[in-house]
Amino acid sequence: MKKFKEEDLILYLYKECSPGIQQAVEEALEEGDIELTEKLSILKRSIRQLDGLKLKSPSPLSVKTIMQHAREAVRKK
């Protein structure tokens, strides 16, 4: 039973993983890896919940402050 990093499983769900990871996950699923099946189920549910959130844009003041900080950081280099 191979252990997969959560990052690899997220990439697998978004179809952005390497062919090697994809093959390994699919083989583990075919072998009936219950732990992997549960992890993927939890991640799928989390993705659906995140996709359903109504996100707000940051305030103009926040954007201005971040940009000012970034300019200052570049000048210091």
Contacts in CASP RR format, 6 or more apart in sequence:
PFRMAT RR
TARGET T0000
AUTHOR 0000-0000-0000
METHOD contacts of the structure
MODEL  1
MKKFKEEDLILYLYKECSPGIQQAVEEALEEGDIELTEKLSILKRSIRQL
DGLKLKSPSPLSVKTIMQHAREAVRKK
1 28 0 8 1.000
1 33 0 8 1.000
1 35 0 8 1.000
2 24 0 8 1.000
2 28 0 8 1.000
4 12 0 8 1.000
4 21 0 8 1.000
4 24 0 8 1.000
4 25 0 8 1.000
4 28 0 8 1.000
4 36 0 8 1.000
4 39 0 8 1.000
6 39 0 8 1.000
6 43 0 8 1.000
8 17 0 8 1.000
8 21 0 8 1.000
8 25 0 8 1.000
9 25 0 8 1.000
9 36 0 8 1.000
9 39 0 8 1.000
9 40 0 8 1.000
9 43 0 8 1.000
10 43 0 8 1.000
11 17 0 8 1.000
11 21 0 8 1.000
12 21 0 8 1.000
12 22 0 8 1.000
12 25 0 8 1.000
12 40 0 8 1.000
13 40 0 8 1.000
13 43 0 8 1.000
13 44 0 8 1.000
13 47 0 8 1.000
17 25 0 8 1.000
25 36 0 8 1.000
28 36 0 8 1.000
29 36 0 8 1.000
29 37 0 8 1.000
29 40 0 8 1.000
58 66 0 8 1.000
END
